[in-house]
Amino acid sequence: MTQTAAIWLVILAAFAAANLPFLNERWLLLGPPVARGGKPFAMRLLELLLLYFIVGALALLIEKRAGQIAPQGWEFYAVTGALFLTLAFPGFVYRYLVRRRGRAMPEEEV
């Protein structure tokens, strides 16, 4: 795998993982569906944090396979965490802004 392909693989995995907690009602897409009210926001954030570390492990594995692993400071994790949250924005908007608005409109018309 070329370095460019590896970088795009990590970016696409991060985008999919960042939106996963907001697009389903199961824990990590594998567990049973959460009760009638849906997953609470805190559970979604915990899942988002766990997926951040899983994608980071994937990136570390790819970097190790490509050669020597570069040492990283706290700045690296702050930037990648902010990027991961930015990638989660479409899923957040869909879950909390678009779907809620779509449900409320028919009730308002009645």
PyMOL CGO cylinders between C-alpha atoms (Angstrom):
from pymol import cmd
from pymol.cgo import CYLINDER

trace = [
    CYLINDER, 0.00, 0.00, 0.00, 1.39, 3.39, -0.93, 0.3, 1, 1, 1, 1, 1, 1,
    CYLINDER, 1.39, 3.39, -0.93, 1.64, 6.18, 1.62, 0.3, 1, 1, 1, 1, 1, 1,
    CYLINDER, 1.64, 6.18, 1.62, -1.06, 8.17, -0.14, 0.3, 1, 1, 1, 1, 1, 1,
    CYLINDER, -1.06, 8.17, -0.14, -3.46, 5.23, -0.06, 0.3, 1, 1, 1, 1, 1, 1,
    CYLINDER, -3.46, 5.23, -0.06, -2.67, 4.65, 3.62, 0.3, 1, 1, 1, 1, 1, 1,
    CYLINDER, -2.67, 4.65, 3.62, -3.39, 8.28, 4.47, 0.3, 1, 1, 1, 1, 1, 1,
    CYLINDER, -3.39, 8.28, 4.47, -6.72, 8.21, 2.62, 0.3, 1, 1, 1, 1, 1, 1,
    CYLINDER, -6.72, 8.21, 2.62, -7.62, 4.92, 4.33, 0.3, 1, 1, 1, 1, 1, 1,
    CYLINDER, -7.62, 4.92, 4.33, -7.09, 6.50, 7.76, 0.3, 1, 1, 1, 1, 1, 1,
    CYLINDER, -7.09, 6.50, 7.76, -9.06, 9.62, 6.80, 0.3, 1, 1, 1, 1, 1, 1,
    CYLINDER, -9.06, 9.62, 6.80, -12.01, 7.60, 5.47, 0.3, 1, 1, 1, 1, 1, 1,
    CYLINDER, -12.01, 7.60, 5.47, -11.94, 5.31, 8.52, 0.3, 1, 1, 1, 1, 1, 1,
    CYLINDER, -11.94, 5.31, 8.52, -11.92, 8.36, 10.79, 0.3, 1, 1, 1, 1, 1, 1,
    CYLINDER, -11.92, 8.36, 10.79, -14.87, 9.92, 8.94, 0.3, 1, 1, 1, 1, 1, 1,
    CYLINDER, -14.87, 9.92, 8.94, -16.91, 6.71, 9.12, 0.3, 1, 1, 1, 1, 1, 1,
    CYLINDER, -16.91, 6.71, 9.12, -16.02, 6.10, 12.78, 0.3, 1, 1, 1, 1, 1, 1,
    CYLINDER, -16.02, 6.10, 12.78, -16.73, 9.69, 13.80, 0.3, 1, 1, 1, 1, 1, 1,
    CYLINDER, -16.73, 9.69, 13.80, -20.26, 9.55, 12.36, 0.3, 1, 1, 1, 1, 1, 1,
    CYLINDER, -20.26, 9.55, 12.36, -21.08, 6.02, 13.50, 0.3, 1, 1, 1, 1, 1, 1,
    CYLINDER, -21.08, 6.02, 13.50, -22.33, 6.94, 17.02, 0.3, 1, 1, 1, 1, 1, 1,
    CYLINDER, -22.33, 6.94, 17.02, -24.85, 9.40, 15.57, 0.3, 1, 1, 1, 1, 1, 1,
    CYLINDER, -24.85, 9.40, 15.57, -26.21, 7.23, 12.77, 0.3, 1, 1, 1, 1, 1, 1,
    CYLINDER, -26.21, 7.23, 12.77, -27.32, 4.14, 14.70, 0.3, 1, 1, 1, 1, 1, 1,
    CYLINDER, -27.32, 4.14, 14.70, -28.90, 3.13, 17.98, 0.3, 1, 1, 1, 1, 1, 1,
    CYLINDER, -28.90, 3.13, 17.98, -26.62, 0.18, 18.69, 0.3, 1, 1, 1, 1, 1, 1,
    CYLINDER, -26.62, 0.18, 18.69, -23.49, 0.19, 20.81, 0.3, 1, 1, 1, 1, 1, 1,
    CYLINDER, -23.49, 0.19, 20.81, -20.57, 0.12, 18.33, 0.3, 1, 1, 1, 1, 1, 1,
    CYLINDER, -20.57, 0.12, 18.33, -22.92, -1.12, 15.59, 0.3, 1, 1, 1, 1, 1, 1,
    CYLINDER, -22.92, -1.12, 15.59, -22.81, -4.65, 17.07, 0.3, 1, 1, 1, 1, 1, 1,
    CYLINDER, -22.81, -4.65, 17.07, -24.70, -4.58, 20.37, 0.3, 1, 1, 1, 1, 1, 1,
    CYLINDER, -24.70, -4.58, 20.37, -28.42, -4.80, 20.92, 0.3, 1, 1, 1, 1, 1, 1,
    CYLINDER, -28.42, -4.80, 20.92, -30.53, -1.73, 20.12, 0.3, 1, 1, 1, 1, 1, 1,
    CYLINDER, -30.53, -1.73, 20.12, -30.78, 0.72, 22.99, 0.3, 1, 1, 1, 1, 1, 1,
    CYLINDER, -30.78, 0.72, 22.99, -34.15, 1.22, 24.69, 0.3, 1, 1, 1, 1, 1, 1,
    CYLINDER, -34.15, 1.22, 24.69, -37.02, 3.21, 23.23, 0.3, 1, 1, 1, 1, 1, 1,
    CYLINDER, -37.02, 3.21, 23.23, -35.57, 6.66, 23.98, 0.3, 1, 1, 1, 1, 1, 1,
    CYLINDER, -35.57, 6.66, 23.98, -32.40, 5.96, 22.02, 0.3, 1, 1, 1, 1, 1, 1,
    CYLINDER, -32.40, 5.96, 22.02, -28.81, 6.28, 23.11, 0.3, 1, 1, 1, 1, 1, 1,
    CYLINDER, -28.81, 6.28, 23.11, -28.19, 9.17, 25.48, 0.3, 1, 1, 1, 1, 1, 1,
    CYLINDER, -28.19, 9.17, 25.48, -25.79, 11.86, 24.31, 0.3, 1, 1, 1, 1, 1, 1,
    CYLINDER, -25.79, 11.86, 24.31, -23.19, 10.88, 26.94, 0.3, 1, 1, 1, 1, 1, 1,
    CYLINDER, -23.19, 10.88, 26.94, -23.17, 7.32, 25.59, 0.3, 1, 1, 1, 1, 1, 1,
    CYLINDER, -23.17, 7.32, 25.59, -22.63, 8.67, 22.08, 0.3, 1, 1, 1, 1, 1, 1,
    CYLINDER, -22.63, 8.67, 22.08, -19.67, 10.75, 23.31, 0.3, 1, 1, 1, 1, 1, 1,
    CYLINDER, -19.67, 10.75, 23.31, -18.17, 7.72, 25.05, 0.3, 1, 1, 1, 1, 1, 1,
    CYLINDER, -18.17, 7.72, 25.05, -18.55, 5.70, 21.87, 0.3, 1, 1, 1, 1, 1, 1,
    CYLINDER, -18.55, 5.70, 21.87, -16.97, 8.56, 19.90, 0.3, 1, 1, 1, 1, 1, 1,
    CYLINDER, -16.97, 8.56, 19.90, -13.96, 8.57, 22.26, 0.3, 1, 1, 1, 1, 1, 1,
    CYLINDER, -13.96, 8.57, 22.26, -13.55, 4.81, 21.97, 0.3, 1, 1, 1, 1, 1, 1,
    CYLINDER, -13.55, 4.81, 21.97, -13.73, 4.98, 18.17, 0.3, 1, 1, 1, 1, 1, 1,
    CYLINDER, -13.73, 4.98, 18.17, -11.11, 7.78, 18.21, 0.3, 1, 1, 1, 1, 1, 1,
    CYLINDER, -11.11, 7.78, 18.21, -8.69, 5.40, 19.93, 0.3, 1, 1, 1, 1, 1, 1,
    CYLINDER, -8.69, 5.40, 19.93, -9.57, 2.53, 17.57, 0.3, 1, 1, 1, 1, 1, 1,
    CYLINDER, -9.57, 2.53, 17.57, -8.87, 4.69, 14.50, 0.3, 1, 1, 1, 1, 1, 1,
    CYLINDER, -8.87, 4.69, 14.50, -5.66, 5.90, 16.19, 0.3, 1, 1, 1, 1, 1, 1,
    CYLINDER, -5.66, 5.90, 16.19, -4.59, 2.28, 16.68, 0.3, 1, 1, 1, 1, 1, 1,
    CYLINDER, -4.59, 2.28, 16.68, -5.27, 1.62, 12.99, 0.3, 1, 1, 1, 1, 1, 1,
    CYLINDER, -5.27, 1.62, 12.99, -3.17, 4.63, 12.02, 0.3, 1, 1, 1, 1, 1, 1,
    CYLINDER, -3.17, 4.63, 12.02, -0.38, 3.53, 14.36, 0.3, 1, 1, 1, 1, 1, 1,
    CYLINDER, -0.38, 3.53, 14.36, -0.43, 0.04, 12.84, 0.3, 1, 1, 1, 1, 1, 1,
    CYLINDER, -0.43, 0.04, 12.84, -0.19, 1.47, 9.32, 0.3, 1, 1, 1, 1, 1, 1,
    CYLINDER, -0.19, 1.47, 9.32, 2.62, 3.82, 10.37, 0.3, 1, 1, 1, 1, 1, 1,
    CYLINDER, 2.62, 3.82, 10.37, 4.53, 0.98, 12.02, 0.3, 1, 1, 1, 1, 1, 1,
    CYLINDER, 4.53, 0.98, 12.02, 4.16, -1.11, 8.89, 0.3, 1, 1, 1, 1, 1, 1,
    CYLINDER, 4.16, -1.11, 8.89, 5.48, 1.76, 6.74, 0.3, 1, 1, 1, 1, 1, 1,
    CYLINDER, 5.48, 1.76, 6.74, 8.58, 2.32, 8.86, 0.3, 1, 1, 1, 1, 1, 1,
    CYLINDER, 8.58, 2.32, 8.86, 9.64, 3.95, 12.09, 0.3, 1, 1, 1, 1, 1, 1,
    CYLINDER, 9.64, 3.95, 12.09, 6.93, 5.41, 14.34, 0.3, 1, 1, 1, 1, 1, 1,
    CYLINDER, 6.93, 5.41, 14.34, 7.39, 9.12, 14.93, 0.3, 1, 1, 1, 1, 1, 1,
    CYLINDER, 7.39, 9.12, 14.93, 7.11, 10.23, 18.57, 0.3, 1, 1, 1, 1, 1, 1,
    CYLINDER, 7.11, 10.23, 18.57, 4.08, 12.45, 19.26, 0.3, 1, 1, 1, 1, 1, 1,
    CYLINDER, 4.08, 12.45, 19.26, 3.43, 15.04, 21.95, 0.3, 1, 1, 1, 1, 1, 1,
    CYLINDER, 3.43, 15.04, 21.95, 0.17, 16.25, 23.44, 0.3, 1, 1, 1, 1, 1, 1,
    CYLINDER, 0.17, 16.25, 23.44, -0.26, 18.72, 20.58, 0.3, 1, 1, 1, 1, 1, 1,
    CYLINDER, -0.26, 18.72, 20.58, -0.69, 15.88, 18.10, 0.3, 1, 1, 1, 1, 1, 1,
    CYLINDER, -0.69, 15.88, 18.10, -3.50, 14.32, 20.14, 0.3, 1, 1, 1, 1, 1, 1,
    CYLINDER, -3.50, 14.32, 20.14, -5.20, 17.68, 20.65, 0.3, 1, 1, 1, 1, 1, 1,
    CYLINDER, -5.20, 17.68, 20.65, -5.21, 18.35, 16.90, 0.3, 1, 1, 1, 1, 1, 1,
    CYLINDER, -5.21, 18.35, 16.90, -6.33, 14.85, 15.91, 0.3, 1, 1, 1, 1, 1, 1,
    CYLINDER, -6.33, 14.85, 15.91, -9.06, 14.93, 18.57, 0.3, 1, 1, 1, 1, 1, 1,
    CYLINDER, -9.06, 14.93, 18.57, -10.32, 18.26, 17.22, 0.3, 1, 1, 1, 1, 1, 1,
    CYLINDER, -10.32, 18.26, 17.22, -10.20, 16.86, 13.68, 0.3, 1, 1, 1, 1, 1, 1,
    CYLINDER, -10.20, 16.86, 13.68, -12.15, 13.78, 14.77, 0.3, 1, 1, 1, 1, 1, 1,
    CYLINDER, -12.15, 13.78, 14.77, -14.83, 15.99, 16.33, 0.3, 1, 1, 1, 1, 1, 1,
    CYLINDER, -14.83, 15.99, 16.33, -14.96, 18.05, 13.14, 0.3, 1, 1, 1, 1, 1, 1,
    CYLINDER, -14.96, 18.05, 13.14, -15.44, 14.89, 11.09, 0.3, 1, 1, 1, 1, 1, 1,
    CYLINDER, -15.44, 14.89, 11.09, -18.35, 13.95, 13.39, 0.3, 1, 1, 1, 1, 1, 1,
    CYLINDER, -18.35, 13.95, 13.39, -20.22, 17.15, 12.56, 0.3, 1, 1, 1, 1, 1, 1,
    CYLINDER, -20.22, 17.15, 12.56, -22.37, 15.74, 9.70, 0.3, 1, 1, 1, 1, 1, 1,
    CYLINDER, -22.37, 15.74, 9.70, -23.64, 12.88, 11.89, 0.3, 1, 1, 1, 1, 1, 1,
    CYLINDER, -23.64, 12.88, 11.89, -24.35, 15.25, 14.77, 0.3, 1, 1, 1, 1, 1, 1,
    CYLINDER, -24.35, 15.25, 14.77, -26.29, 17.61, 12.51, 0.3, 1, 1, 1, 1, 1, 1,
    CYLINDER, -26.29, 17.61, 12.51, -28.31, 14.75, 11.07, 0.3, 1, 1, 1, 1, 1, 1,
    CYLINDER, -28.31, 14.75, 11.07, -29.13, 13.27, 14.48, 0.3, 1, 1, 1, 1, 1, 1,
    CYLINDER, -29.13, 13.27, 14.48, -29.92, 16.40, 16.46, 0.3, 1, 1, 1, 1, 1, 1,
    CYLINDER, -29.92, 16.40, 16.46, -30.89, 19.07, 13.93, 0.3, 1, 1, 1, 1, 1, 1,
    CYLINDER, -30.89, 19.07, 13.93, -32.26, 17.56, 10.71, 0.3, 1, 1, 1, 1, 1, 1,
    CYLINDER, -32.26, 17.56, 10.71, -34.20, 14.59, 12.12, 0.3, 1, 1, 1, 1, 1, 1,
    CYLINDER, -34.20, 14.59, 12.12, -35.74, 16.56, 14.99, 0.3, 1, 1, 1, 1, 1, 1,
    CYLINDER, -35.74, 16.56, 14.99, -36.87, 19.33, 12.70, 0.3, 1, 1, 1, 1, 1, 1,
    CYLINDER, -36.87, 19.33, 12.70, -38.37, 16.86, 10.23, 0.3, 1, 1, 1, 1, 1, 1,
    CYLINDER, -38.37, 16.86, 10.23, -40.37, 15.15, 12.96, 0.3, 1, 1, 1, 1, 1, 1,
    CYLINDER, -40.37, 15.15, 12.96, -41.68, 18.34, 14.52, 0.3, 1, 1, 1, 1, 1, 1,
    CYLINDER, -41.68, 18.34, 14.52, -42.96, 19.96, 11.33, 0.3, 1, 1, 1, 1, 1, 1,
    CYLINDER, -42.96, 19.96, 11.33, -45.99, 17.67, 10.69, 0.3, 1, 1, 1, 1, 1, 1,
    CYLINDER, -45.99, 17.67, 10.69, -47.15, 18.04, 14.30, 0.3, 1, 1, 1, 1, 1, 1,
    CYLINDER, -47.15, 18.04, 14.30, -47.00, 21.83, 14.04, 0.3, 1, 1, 1, 1, 1, 1,
    CYLINDER, -47.00, 21.83, 14.04, -49.19, 21.83, 10.93, 0.3, 1, 1, 1, 1, 1, 1,
    CYLINDER, -49.19, 21.83, 10.93, -52.02, 19.90, 12.64, 0.3, 1, 1, 1, 1, 1, 1,
]
cmd.load_cgo(trace, "trace")
